[in-house]
Amino acid sequence: MAEIGFIGMGNMGYALLKGVLKEFPAEKLIFTAKTSETKLRVHAETQVVYAESNAECANNCKYVVLAVKPQYYPTVLKQIRYAVTPDHVIISLAPGITIASLKETLGSDRRIVRAMPNTPALIGEGMTGLSYDAEEFSQDEIDMVHRIFGAVGKYADVEERLMSAVVCASGSSPAYVYQFIEALADGAVQFGLPRAQAYAFAAQAVAGAAKMVLETGEHPAALKDKVCSPGGTTIAGVAALESAGFRGAILKACEACYEKSEGIK
């Protein structure tokens, strides 16, 4: 019997599987996917065995990672309802689907962890928010959940009521960062820098700036001020961003993201 099972092999399911393979041997893992083509491809790439159905996958592991899109949850939960037991640890990756709603479908004695990872998990640089009732799990089980998500980056435990805020801060935000890098590169290309170099300069600037925030512990505003020399090029650019509503646009994006996650819109 395997230890960790993955239901769904989209971007996030695949990223987690690849990351966990750094910590666990292939024989400790099992997965399933929607199509036979995906099952065969992932098995060939990872040597992890696959199950023919979602129920079979759940039956053959203790930790069940639900890595399917929210719209597929009703179908998947129906398929595994009688396969999961109170001994399982069910890890849900879907935004907006609460622990209470999952218990309502699967059973009140089912033990569930909500997780919100992001796509940089594909390269081991993910950030995951985790929410669960610690009283329902042993310390070994909590350690295992942390180990799974530590294999693809960093993680932090948060209250469940804050999970939609986590979606804003890290779950969806890589897309905004990619837009920023693309726009920054376009600006450099406009003035003659070759496209490939423009992407390299812009992406490394973002990576380096993020690392400065994480490693120095300084407030982002203080780090920004250190780059803005009086009367210089950077403060001119910052002023232009402010006049164009840069920060307001980010706040609007977070508001839209939060409302979608909460089912408000």
Backbone as JSON, one array per atom type, in Angstrom:
{
  "sequence": "MAEIGFIGMGNMGYALLKGVLKEFPAEKLIFTAKTSETKLRVHAETQVVYAESNAECANNCKYVVLAVKPQYYPTVLKQIRYAVTPDHVIISLAPGITIASLKETLGSDRRIVRAMPNTPALIGEGMTGLSYDAEEFSQDEIDMVHRIFGAVGKYADVEERLMSAVVCASGSSPAYVYQFIEALADGAVQFGLPRAQAYAFAAQAVAGAAKMVLETGEHPAALKDKVCSPGGTTIAGVAALESAGFRGAILKACEACYEKSEGIK",
  "N": [[0.84, -1.21, 0.0], [0.48, 2.23, -0.8], [1.62, 5.45, 0.5], [0.96, 8.14, 0.0], [-1.51, 9.52, -2.02], [-2.48, 10.88, -5.14], [-5.1, 12.54, -6.57], [-5.82, 13.54, -9.6], [-3.92, 15.07, -12.12], [-3.18, 17.62, -13.02], [-1.53, 20.81, -13.45], [-0.9, 21.5, -10.74], [-1.23, 19.1, -9.26], [0.66, 17.49, -10.53], [2.99, 18.97, -10.03], [3.19, 18.74, -7.25], [3.44, 15.96, -6.99], [5.92, 15.54, -8.29], [7.58, 17.03, -6.6], [7.27, 15.72, -4.12], [8.45, 13.34, -4.72], [11.1, 13.83, -4.26], [11.37, 13.46, -1.62], [10.21, 11.05, -0.94], [10.25, 7.55, -1.81], [9.28, 6.21, -5.04], [7.6, 4.02, -4.77], [6.08, 4.55, -2.55], [4.09, 6.16, -3.36], [1.07, 6.93, -5.19], [-1.1, 7.58, -7.96], [-3.82, 9.04, -9.81], [-5.4, 9.91, -12.88], [-7.33, 11.83, -15.27], [-7.29, 10.9, -17.92], [-6.17, 8.05, -19.85], [-3.91, 8.49, -21.34], [-2.59, 10.54, -19.92], [-2.06, 9.18, -17.53], [-0.27, 7.15, -18.39], [1.82, 8.7, -19.39], [2.73, 10.19, -17.11], [3.44, 8.08, -15.42], [5.54, 6.97, -16.93], [7.36, 9.05, -16.76], [7.86, 9.29, -14.01], [7.85, 6.84, -12.71], [5.98, 6.22, -10.83], [3.24, 4.32, -9.71], [-0.06, 4.02, -11.12], [-3.56, 4.37, -10.37], [-6.62, 2.93, -11.52], [-8.97, 4.21, -11.02], [-10.52, 6.91, -9.14], [-11.51, 6.09, -6.66], [-10.09, 3.71, -6.26], [-7.52, 4.74, -6.02], [-7.75, 6.23, -3.61], [-8.29, 4.13, -1.88], [-5.86, 2.92, -1.66], [-3.97, 4.34, -0.19], [-2.97, 6.52, 2.54], [-2.82, 9.3, 2.82], [-4.68, 11.48, 1.02], [-4.59, 13.43, -1.72], [-6.47, 15.87, -3.09], [-6.42, 17.02, -6.12], [-7.9, 18.38, -8.1], [-9.87, 20.57, -10.18], [-12.14, 23.0, -8.75], [-14.75, 22.8, -9.88], [-15.01, 20.14, -10.49], [-15.21, 18.82, -8.12], [-17.76, 17.92, -6.94], [-18.3, 15.57, -8.46], [-15.96, 14.01, -8.06], [-15.87, 13.75, -5.25], [-18.16, 12.26, -4.82], [-17.36, 9.9, -6.0], [-15.32, 8.99, -4.3], [-16.41, 8.84, -1.82], [-17.16, 6.55, -0.29], [-14.8, 5.3, -0.15], [-12.92, 6.62, 1.36], [-11.95, 6.85, 4.78], [-12.24, 7.41, 8.39], [-9.58, 7.11, 9.07], [-8.07, 8.12, 7.02], [-6.19, 10.94, 5.78], [-7.3, 13.72, 4.32], [-6.47, 15.89, 1.81], [-7.27, 18.9, 0.56], [-7.06, 20.91, -2.31], [-8.56, 22.91, -3.41], [-9.65, 26.22, -4.0], [-11.99, 28.13, -2.08], [-13.64, 26.02, -1.25], [-14.86, 24.8, 1.63], [-13.74, 23.26, 4.73], [-15.89, 22.41, 6.28], [-17.9, 22.04, 4.34], [-16.85, 19.93, 2.89], [-16.78, 17.92, 4.83], [-19.48, 17.65, 5.17], [-20.21, 16.36, 2.86], [-18.51, 14.09, 2.72], [-18.56, 12.99, 5.25], [-18.89, 13.57, 8.72], [-16.87, 12.71, 10.39], [-14.62, 12.6, 8.9], [-11.26, 13.53, 8.23], [-9.78, 16.51, 7.42], [-7.59, 18.55, 5.53], [-7.13, 21.79, 4.41], [-5.43, 23.19, 1.69], [-3.52, 25.7, 0.06], [-1.61, 25.92, -2.43], [0.82, 27.26, -4.83], [1.72, 27.86, -8.33], [4.61, 28.14, -8.61], [5.51, 25.98, -7.2], [6.16, 24.06, -9.01], [8.86, 24.34, -9.54], [9.97, 24.0, -7.1], [9.7, 26.27, -5.56], [7.39, 27.03, -4.3], [4.64, 28.5, -2.39], [2.63, 27.73, 0.27], [-0.49, 27.86, 1.87], [-1.86, 26.45, 4.79], [-4.6, 24.88, 6.38], [-6.27, 23.48, 9.14], [-7.87, 21.47, 11.68], [-6.08, 21.08, 14.41], [-6.52, 19.37, 16.53], [-7.66, 17.13, 15.48], [-5.71, 15.6, 14.38], [-2.74, 13.58, 14.63], [0.57, 14.4, 15.85], [2.5, 13.33, 14.21], [1.08, 13.05, 11.83], [0.53, 15.72, 11.19], [3.14, 16.57, 10.84], [3.75, 15.09, 8.59], [2.05, 16.22, 6.64], [3.18, 18.78, 6.55], [5.67, 18.04, 5.6], [5.07, 17.12, 3.03], [4.31, 19.52, 1.69], [6.49, 21.07, 2.18], [8.27, 19.93, 0.5], [7.94, 21.16, -1.91], [8.51, 23.8, -1.61], [7.86, 26.57, 0.5], [5.74, 26.82, 3.45], [2.89, 27.76, 5.45], [0.9, 27.67, 8.37], [-2.45, 28.68, 8.6], [-5.45, 30.33, 9.78], [-8.61, 28.99, 8.84], [-10.51, 30.86, 7.96], [-9.0, 32.73, 6.7], [-8.14, 31.75, 4.32], [-8.98, 32.53, 1.74], [-7.76, 34.98, 1.55], [-5.16, 34.13, 1.43], [-5.2, 33.03, -1.1], [-5.29, 35.41, -2.56], [-2.8, 36.58, -1.85], [-0.79, 34.7, -2.54], [-1.71, 32.44, -3.99], [-3.03, 33.11, -6.47], [-1.49, 35.24, -7.28], [1.04, 34.85, -8.68], [0.36, 35.03, -11.41], [-0.14, 37.76, -11.71], [2.36, 38.75, -11.28], [3.73, 37.68, -13.45], [2.5, 39.12, -15.47], [3.45, 41.65, -14.83], [6.22, 41.31, -15.25], [6.21, 40.8, -18.0], [5.19, 43.25, -18.98], [7.18, 44.99, -18.06], [9.37, 44.04, -19.49], [8.46, 44.61, -22.08], [8.56, 47.36, -21.97], [11.34, 47.78, -21.89], [12.12, 46.63, -24.31], [10.96, 48.42, -26.01], [12.77, 50.44, -26.0], [14.93, 49.35, -27.26], [16.25, 47.09, -26.17], [17.02, 43.68, -26.67], [14.48, 41.15, -26.95], [14.75, 38.64, -25.52], [16.79, 39.23, -23.69], [15.55, 41.31, -22.34], [13.45, 39.99, -20.98], [15.02, 38.37, -19.31], [16.46, 40.26, -17.74], [14.3, 41.61, -16.48], [12.91, 39.5, -15.14], [14.9, 38.53, -13.4], [15.31, 40.77, -11.85], [12.87, 40.9, -10.48], [12.97, 38.46, -9.07], [15.26, 38.89, -7.5], [14.51, 41.16, -6.0], [12.35, 40.13, -4.54], [13.7, 38.24, -3.01], [15.26, 39.93, -1.46], [13.3, 41.09, 0.2], [12.45, 38.83, 1.65], [14.84, 37.9, 2.86], [16.12, 40.05, 4.15], [14.22, 41.05, 5.86], [13.31, 43.59, 5.97], [10.93, 46.29, 5.66], [8.97, 46.43, 2.69], [8.54, 49.04, 1.72], [10.66, 50.46, 2.81], [12.82, 49.27, 1.53], [12.2, 50.01, -1.07], [12.53, 52.79, -0.85], [15.29, 52.95, -0.59], [16.18, 52.55, -3.15], [15.29, 54.72, -4.48], [16.72, 57.43, -5.39], [17.08, 60.94, -4.66], [15.51, 62.97, -7.01], [16.07, 61.19, -9.04], [16.14, 58.5, -11.54], [14.57, 56.32, -10.69], [12.67, 57.27, -8.8], [11.24, 58.86, -10.48], [10.02, 56.97, -12.11], [8.52, 55.6, -10.16], [6.76, 57.62, -9.38], [5.32, 57.87, -11.75], [4.06, 55.37, -11.86], [2.42, 55.58, -9.6], [0.72, 57.68, -10.38], [-0.61, 56.4, -12.4], [-2.17, 54.64, -11.08], [-1.13, 52.25, -10.0], [-0.84, 50.78, -7.48], [-3.48, 50.81, -6.66], [-4.64, 49.29, -8.68], [-3.59, 46.76, -8.15], [-4.75, 46.26, -5.66], [-7.42, 46.18, -6.43], [-7.35, 43.89, -8.03], [-6.83, 41.95, -6.07], [-9.15, 42.19, -4.58], [-11.09, 41.32, -6.43], [-10.22, 38.7, -6.81], [-10.49, 37.65, -4.21], [-13.26, 37.84, -3.8], [-14.17, 36.1, -5.77], [-13.09, 33.69, -4.84], [-14.47, 33.44, -2.47], [-16.96, 33.06, -3.4], [-18.58, 35.22, -3.79], [-18.91, 36.59, -6.12]],
  "CA": [[0.0, 0.0, 0.0], [1.22, 3.49, -0.87], [1.38, 6.36, 1.62], [0.34, 9.37, -0.48], [-2.17, 9.37, -3.3], [-2.84, 12.13, -5.81], [-6.23, 12.44, -7.48], [-5.68, 14.67, -10.5], [-2.56, 15.32, -12.56], [-3.01, 18.9, -13.68], [-0.27, 21.47, -13.1], [-0.58, 21.45, -9.32], [-1.05, 17.72, -8.85], [1.94, 17.03, -11.07], [4.06, 19.66, -9.3], [3.31, 18.12, -5.92], [3.99, 14.61, -7.16], [7.36, 15.64, -8.58], [8.26, 17.5, -5.41], [7.25, 14.68, -3.09], [9.4, 12.3, -5.13], [12.41, 14.16, -3.69], [11.33, 13.08, -0.21], [9.69, 9.7, -0.78], [10.46, 6.67, -2.98], [8.11, 6.1, -5.91], [6.68, 2.97, -4.32], [5.24, 5.09, -1.49], [3.14, 7.08, -3.97], [0.14, 6.45, -6.21], [-1.86, 8.7, -8.51], [-4.74, 8.76, -10.9], [-5.64, 11.07, -13.75], [-8.57, 11.73, -16.03], [-7.13, 10.14, -19.17], [-5.15, 7.0, -19.89], [-2.7, 9.11, -21.9], [-1.89, 11.22, -18.83], [-1.56, 8.15, -16.61], [0.9, 6.5, -18.97], [2.92, 9.68, -19.49], [3.26, 10.49, -15.78], [4.12, 6.87, -14.95], [6.81, 6.85, -17.65], [8.28, 10.1, -16.29], [8.13, 9.25, -12.57], [7.83, 5.46, -12.23], [4.94, 6.06, -9.81], [2.13, 3.53, -10.24], [-1.33, 4.74, -11.17], [-4.79, 3.63, -10.13], [-7.55, 3.06, -12.64], [-10.09, 5.06, -10.63], [-10.3, 7.74, -7.96], [-11.77, 5.27, -5.47], [-8.95, 2.79, -6.1], [-6.39, 5.55, -5.53], [-8.0, 6.51, -2.2], [-8.23, 2.86, -1.15], [-4.48, 2.42, -1.59], [-3.06, 5.28, 0.47], [-3.51, 7.16, 3.73], [-2.94, 10.74, 2.55], [-5.34, 11.63, -0.27], [-4.49, 14.81, -2.19], [-7.48, 16.17, -4.11], [-5.78, 18.03, -6.98], [-8.76, 18.64, -9.25], [-10.48, 21.9, -10.16], [-13.34, 23.03, -7.9], [-15.98, 22.38, -10.56], [-15.05, 18.68, -10.55], [-15.3, 18.26, -6.77], [-18.96, 17.1, -6.68], [-18.15, 14.25, -9.07], [-14.86, 13.27, -7.41], [-16.26, 13.42, -3.88], [-19.13, 11.17, -4.91], [-16.64, 8.68, -6.35], [-14.45, 8.5, -3.22], [-17.11, 8.97, -0.54], [-17.14, 5.31, 0.48], [-13.42, 4.78, -0.16], [-12.17, 7.28, 2.43], [-12.38, 6.49, 6.13], [-11.69, 8.32, 9.4], [-8.13, 6.94, 9.16], [-7.44, 8.89, 5.96], [-5.98, 12.39, 5.85], [-7.72, 14.22, 3.01], [-5.87, 17.21, 1.58], [-7.99, 19.57, -0.52], [-6.34, 22.05, -2.88], [-9.5, 23.78, -4.12], [-10.05, 27.47, -3.34], [-13.41, 28.38, -1.89], [-14.36, 24.86, -0.74], [-14.52, 24.77, 3.05], [-13.64, 21.98, 5.42], [-17.24, 22.04, 6.69], [-18.66, 21.52, 3.19], [-16.28, 18.62, 2.56], [-17.27, 16.99, 5.84], [-20.9, 17.43, 4.92], [-20.32, 15.39, 1.76], [-17.75, 12.87, 2.95], [-18.82, 12.46, 6.58], [-18.42, 14.5, 9.75], [-15.68, 12.18, 11.05], [-13.48, 12.63, 7.98], [-10.25, 14.51, 8.67], [-9.5, 17.25, 6.2], [-6.66, 19.68, 5.51], [-7.2, 22.67, 3.24], [-4.12, 23.7, 1.28], [-3.53, 26.59, -1.09], [-0.26, 26.09, -3.0], [0.84, 28.03, -6.08], [2.44, 27.16, -9.41], [6.06, 28.0, -8.45], [5.81, 24.64, -6.67], [6.74, 23.28, -10.11], [10.32, 24.43, -9.47], [10.38, 23.94, -5.7], [9.66, 27.6, -4.95], [6.0, 27.33, -3.98], [4.23, 28.97, -1.07], [1.36, 27.06, 0.54], [-1.21, 28.09, 3.11], [-2.47, 25.21, 5.29], [-5.59, 25.07, 7.44], [-6.81, 22.22, 9.65], [-8.11, 21.41, 13.12], [-4.95, 20.31, 14.92], [-6.98, 18.35, 17.48], [-8.09, 15.94, 14.74], [-4.56, 14.91, 13.8], [-1.57, 13.34, 15.47], [1.71, 15.24, 15.47], [3.13, 12.67, 13.06], [0.29, 13.37, 10.64], [0.79, 17.13, 10.87], [4.5, 16.62, 10.31], [3.72, 14.55, 7.23], [1.46, 17.26, 5.77], [4.22, 19.81, 6.37], [6.73, 17.46, 4.77], [4.59, 17.09, 1.65], [4.34, 20.84, 1.07], [7.87, 21.54, 2.27], [9.01, 19.36, -0.63], [7.77, 22.01, -3.1], [8.74, 25.2, -1.27], [7.58, 26.95, 1.89], [4.35, 26.71, 3.84], [2.53, 28.37, 6.72], [-0.44, 27.35, 8.85], [-3.3, 29.86, 8.76], [-6.84, 30.05, 10.11], [-9.36, 28.73, 7.61], [-11.21, 32.06, 7.51], [-8.04, 33.56, 5.96], [-7.65, 31.04, 3.15], [-9.2, 33.31, 0.51], [-6.72, 36.0, 1.54], [-3.96, 33.44, 0.95], [-5.34, 32.96, -2.56], [-4.88, 36.73, -3.07], [-1.39, 36.88, -1.61], [0.16, 33.81, -3.21], [-2.3, 31.45, -4.87], [-3.26, 33.67, -7.8], [-0.61, 36.38, -7.58], [2.08, 34.66, -9.7], [-0.12, 35.52, -12.7], [0.04, 39.21, -11.76], [3.81, 38.98, -11.39], [4.1, 37.4, -14.84], [2.05, 40.28, -16.25], [4.39, 42.75, -14.55], [7.48, 41.02, -15.94], [5.97, 40.99, -19.43], [5.06, 44.68, -19.24], [8.49, 45.59, -17.84], [10.19, 43.67, -20.64], [7.97, 45.39, -23.22], [9.11, 48.71, -21.83], [12.76, 47.76, -22.25], [12.18, 46.36, -25.75], [10.58, 49.68, -26.65], [13.96, 51.28, -26.12], [15.99, 48.7, -28.0], [16.83, 45.88, -25.58], [16.47, 42.47, -27.29], [13.39, 40.56, -26.17], [15.23, 37.61, -24.59], [17.51, 39.92, -22.62], [14.58, 42.09, -21.56], [12.81, 39.06, -20.04], [16.01, 37.94, -18.33], [16.7, 41.36, -16.8], [13.09, 41.87, -15.7], [12.62, 38.38, -14.25], [15.91, 38.47, -12.34], [15.05, 41.9, -10.95], [11.76, 40.51, -9.6], [13.46, 37.41, -8.18], [16.19, 39.49, -6.54], [13.76, 42.04, -5.1], [11.6, 39.26, -3.63], [14.65, 37.65, -2.07], [15.63, 40.99, -0.53], [12.23, 41.2, 1.19], [12.45, 37.64, 2.48], [16.07, 37.66, 3.6], [16.5, 41.17, 5.02], [13.18, 41.33, 6.83], [12.95, 45.01, 5.93], [9.65, 46.62, 5.05], [9.12, 46.73, 1.26], [8.62, 50.49, 1.48], [12.02, 50.89, 3.15], [13.69, 48.82, 0.43], [11.9, 50.88, -2.22], [13.14, 54.1, -0.61], [16.74, 52.86, -0.79], [16.45, 52.59, -4.59], [14.8, 56.0, -5.02], [17.59, 58.59, -5.13], [16.39, 62.21, -4.91], [15.59, 63.49, -8.37], [16.64, 60.18, -9.92], [15.3, 57.79, -12.51], [13.63, 55.41, -10.05], [11.54, 58.0, -8.22], [10.41, 59.31, -11.61], [9.2, 55.82, -12.49], [7.56, 55.35, -9.07], [5.72, 58.65, -9.48], [4.48, 57.54, -12.9], [3.23, 54.25, -11.46], [1.39, 56.08, -8.68], [-0.27, 58.46, -11.13], [-1.38, 55.47, -13.23], [-3.0, 53.79, -10.23], [-0.51, 50.93, -9.89], [-1.22, 50.09, -6.25], [-4.93, 50.63, -6.68], [-4.97, 48.18, -9.58], [-3.27, 45.52, -7.43], [-5.78, 46.07, -4.64], [-8.63, 45.77, -7.14], [-7.15, 42.5, -8.43], [-6.99, 41.14, -4.86], [-10.57, 42.21, -4.22], [-11.79, 40.45, -7.38], [-9.77, 37.35, -6.5], [-11.1, 37.26, -2.93], [-14.7, 37.66, -4.0], [-14.36, 34.86, -6.54], [-12.78, 32.57, -3.96], [-15.52, 33.34, -1.45], [-18.24, 32.82, -4.04], [-19.39, 36.44, -3.75], [-19.21, 36.92, -7.51]],
  "C": [[0.87, 1.24, 0.0], [0.9, 4.35, 0.36], [0.6, 7.59, 1.18], [-0.26, 9.12, -1.86], [-2.61, 10.72, -3.85], [-3.99, 11.87, -6.78], [-6.22, 13.7, -8.34], [-4.22, 14.94, -10.82], [-2.49, 16.56, -13.45], [-1.7, 19.52, -13.22], [0.09, 21.3, -11.63], [-0.38, 20.03, -8.83], [0.29, 17.17, -9.3], [3.11, 17.68, -10.33], [4.27, 19.04, -7.93], [3.9, 16.72, -6.01], [5.49, 14.65, -7.4], [8.14, 16.1, -7.36], [8.36, 16.44, -4.34], [8.2, 13.55, -3.43], [10.82, 12.59, -4.63], [12.52, 13.68, -2.24], [10.94, 11.62, 0.01], [10.03, 8.85, -2.0], [9.17, 6.51, -3.75], [7.11, 5.07, -5.4], [5.79, 3.41, -3.16], [4.12, 5.98, -2.03], [2.24, 6.36, -4.97], [-0.62, 7.65, -6.74], [-2.91, 8.17, -9.47], [-4.98, 10.05, -11.66], [-6.85, 10.79, -14.62], [-8.44, 10.83, -17.25], [-6.03, 9.1, -19.06], [-3.83, 7.56, -20.41], [-1.9, 9.79, -20.8], [-1.31, 10.21, -17.85], [-0.27, 7.52, -17.12], [2.09, 7.44, -19.04], [3.55, 9.94, -18.13], [3.98, 9.28, -15.21], [5.48, 6.72, -15.61], [7.84, 7.85, -17.13], [8.72, 9.9, -14.85], [8.3, 7.85, -12.0], [6.84, 5.24, -11.08], [3.77, 5.3, -10.44], [0.85, 4.36, -10.23], [-2.48, 3.79, -10.89], [-5.73, 3.87, -11.29], [-8.72, 3.98, -12.31], [-9.72, 5.88, -9.4], [-10.5, 6.95, -6.67], [-10.62, 4.31, -5.21], [-7.74, 3.53, -5.56], [-6.55, 5.8, -4.03], [-7.88, 5.24, -1.34], [-6.8, 2.4, -0.88], [-3.48, 3.41, -1.01], [-3.72, 5.82, 1.73], [-3.77, 8.64, 3.49], [-3.48, 10.92, 1.14], [-5.31, 13.1, -0.66], [-5.49, 15.02, -3.33], [-6.97, 17.34, -4.96], [-6.58, 18.24, -8.25], [-9.39, 20.01, -9.1], [-11.78, 21.87, -9.37], [-14.61, 22.53, -8.58], [-16.12, 20.87, -10.67], [-15.22, 18.03, -9.18], [-16.57, 17.44, -6.55], [-18.83, 15.68, -7.24], [-17.1, 13.41, -8.34], [-15.25, 12.85, -6.0], [-17.27, 12.27, -3.85], [-18.41, 9.84, -5.18], [-15.82, 8.11, -5.19], [-15.15, 8.44, -1.87], [-17.0, 7.72, 0.31], [-15.75, 4.65, 0.5], [-12.6, 5.39, 0.97], [-12.8, 6.96, 3.78], [-11.86, 7.51, 7.12], [-10.17, 8.2, 9.57], [-7.38, 7.75, 8.09], [-7.18, 10.34, 6.4], [-6.25, 12.93, 4.45], [-7.23, 15.65, 2.86], [-6.53, 17.82, 0.35], [-7.23, 20.8, -0.99], [-7.26, 23.11, -3.49], [-9.79, 25.07, -3.36], [-11.55, 27.53, -3.18], [-14.21, 27.21, -1.37], [-13.92, 24.61, 0.7], [-14.41, 23.35, 3.59], [-15.04, 21.49, 5.81], [-18.03, 21.44, 5.53], [-18.14, 20.16, 2.76], [-16.74, 17.56, 3.55], [-18.74, 16.66, 5.62], [-21.12, 16.37, 3.84], [-19.69, 14.05, 2.11], [-18.04, 12.21, 4.3], [-18.18, 13.34, 7.64], [-17.15, 14.02, 10.46], [-14.48, 12.1, 10.11], [-12.55, 13.78, 8.37], [-9.66, 15.2, 7.44], [-8.53, 18.4, 6.45], [-6.96, 20.49, 4.25], [-5.82, 23.22, 2.94], [-4.28, 24.61, 0.08], [-2.09, 26.81, -1.55], [-0.31, 27.02, -4.21], [1.78, 27.39, -7.09], [3.96, 27.18, -9.3], [6.48, 26.71, -7.74], [6.45, 23.76, -7.73], [8.26, 23.28, -10.08], [10.82, 24.45, -8.03], [10.38, 25.26, -4.99], [8.22, 28.01, -4.62], [5.83, 27.95, -2.61], [2.82, 28.44, -0.83], [0.79, 27.5, 1.87], [-1.92, 26.81, 3.51], [-3.43, 25.52, 6.43], [-6.17, 23.72, 7.84], [-7.08, 22.38, 11.14], [-7.06, 20.5, 13.73], [-5.38, 19.2, 15.86], [-7.41, 17.06, 16.79], [-6.93, 15.08, 14.25], [-3.49, 14.65, 14.85], [-0.44, 14.25, 15.01], [2.43, 14.64, 14.28], [2.4, 13.01, 11.76], [0.48, 14.82, 10.22], [2.17, 17.28, 10.27], [4.54, 16.11, 8.87], [3.13, 15.57, 6.25], [2.48, 18.36, 5.5], [5.35, 19.3, 5.46], [6.33, 17.44, 3.3], [4.75, 18.46, 1.0], [5.71, 21.5, 1.2], [8.71, 21.02, 1.11], [8.9, 20.23, -1.88], [7.94, 23.5, -2.78], [8.51, 25.46, 0.2], [6.09, 26.81, 2.16], [4.14, 27.46, 5.15], [1.12, 27.94, 7.09], [-1.21, 28.65, 9.06], [-4.7, 29.41, 9.19], [-7.63, 29.88, 8.81], [-10.06, 29.98, 7.08], [-10.31, 32.97, 6.67], [-7.59, 32.91, 4.66], [-7.88, 31.8, 1.84], [-8.21, 34.46, 0.41], [-5.4, 35.41, 1.08], [-4.0, 33.3, -0.57], [-4.9, 34.28, -3.18], [-3.37, 36.92, -3.0], [-0.45, 35.99, -2.4], [-0.46, 32.85, -4.21], [-2.44, 31.94, -6.3], [-2.21, 34.69, -8.23], [0.54, 36.1, -8.54], [1.65, 35.15, -11.08], [0.08, 37.03, -12.83], [1.52, 39.55, -11.94], [4.28, 38.72, -12.81], [3.67, 38.56, -15.76], [3.0, 41.45, -16.06], [5.7, 42.53, -15.29], [7.33, 41.25, -17.44], [5.91, 42.47, -19.79], [6.42, 45.39, -19.08], [9.42, 45.29, -19.01], [9.76, 44.45, -21.88], [8.53, 46.82, -23.18], [10.57, 48.79, -22.24], [12.95, 47.52, -23.74], [11.86, 47.63, -26.54], [11.79, 50.58, -26.89], [15.19, 50.52, -26.62], [16.59, 47.45, -27.41], [16.22, 44.65, -26.26], [15.49, 41.76, -26.36], [13.89, 39.55, -25.13], [15.96, 38.25, -23.41], [16.55, 40.71, -21.73], [13.87, 41.19, -20.54], [13.78, 38.63, -18.94], [16.28, 39.02, -17.28], [15.49, 41.59, -15.89], [12.82, 40.76, -14.7], [13.62, 38.3, -13.11], [15.73, 39.62, -11.36], [13.93, 41.56, -9.97], [12.23, 39.45, -8.6], [14.37, 37.99, -7.1], [15.48, 40.38, -5.54], [12.97, 41.22, -4.09], [12.52, 38.66, -2.57], [15.12, 38.67, -1.04], [14.58, 41.14, 0.57], [12.29, 40.04, 2.17], [13.68, 37.53, 3.38], [16.48, 38.8, 4.51], [15.48, 41.41, 6.11], [12.77, 42.79, 6.87], [11.59, 45.21, 5.27], [9.86, 46.92, 3.57], [9.23, 48.21, 0.95], [10.02, 51.02, 1.77], [13.0, 50.48, 2.06], [13.47, 49.66, -0.82], [12.59, 52.23, -2.06], [14.65, 54.08, -0.86], [17.12, 52.91, -2.27], [16.13, 53.96, -5.17], [15.69, 57.16, -4.6], [16.82, 59.88, -5.43], [16.59, 62.7, -6.34], [16.07, 62.48, -9.39], [15.63, 59.49, -10.82], [14.22, 56.96, -11.83], [12.43, 56.15, -9.48], [10.64, 58.56, -9.33], [9.49, 58.19, -12.06], [8.14, 55.51, -11.45], [6.42, 56.36, -9.13], [4.77, 58.36, -10.64], [3.55, 56.37, -12.58], [2.1, 54.7, -10.54], [0.31, 56.84, -9.43], [-1.15, 57.58, -12.01], [-2.23, 54.51, -12.41], [-2.47, 52.39, -10.02], [-0.97, 50.17, -8.65], [-2.73, 49.85, -6.18], [-5.35, 49.48, -7.56], [-4.69, 46.83, -8.9], [-4.33, 45.23, -6.37], [-7.1, 45.62, -5.27], [-8.54, 44.3, -7.57], [-7.35, 41.57, -7.23], [-8.45, 41.07, -4.44], [-11.37, 41.27, -5.12], [-11.47, 38.98, -7.09], [-10.45, 36.83, -5.24], [-12.58, 36.97, -3.1], [-15.01, 36.39, -4.79], [-14.13, 33.64, -5.66], [-13.88, 32.34, -2.94], [-16.89, 33.06, -2.04], [-19.16, 34.02, -4.01], [-19.8, 36.85, -5.16], [-18.98, 35.68, -8.37]]
}
